[in-house]
Amino acid sequence: MARRNERARLGDAEFLALDLSASVDASALRDAVFLSWRDGAFDDVTADVLARRRPVTFHCNRQPADCQP
């Protein structure tokens, strides 16, 4: 489902870049935090994503050969 590619720390927070296929059900990622950028600030939309009220689409930002099908 997901493979960890990169890890970074900023203070007490740890950020993971995941290599996800487009078919991943975001509501199944119970330990994830989902943020939306709105009006110059991040808004936590995790509850809406986990409850399937807010759809999420994952896109690969790498070279096509490096993306999962």
C-alpha positions, 0 to 999 in steps of 0.5 A, a space after each residue: 500500500 505505502 512505502 516510506 521513501 524519505 524522512 525528515 524531522 522539524 523540531 518534535 515533528 517527523 515528516 514522512 514522504 510516502 510512495 503511494 499508489 493512486 488507488 490507496 484509500 486515504 481513510 485507511 491511513 489511521 495514523 496520517 494527518 491530512 492538511 489543507 492549505 487555505 487562506 495562507 494557513 494549514 487547516 487540519 482536515 484529518 477527521 473529514 478524510 478519515 470519515 470519507 467526507 473529504 476525498 483525497 487523490 495521491 499524485 506522484 511527483 517523480 519521474 514517470 518511471 519512478 512512480 507506481 502504476 
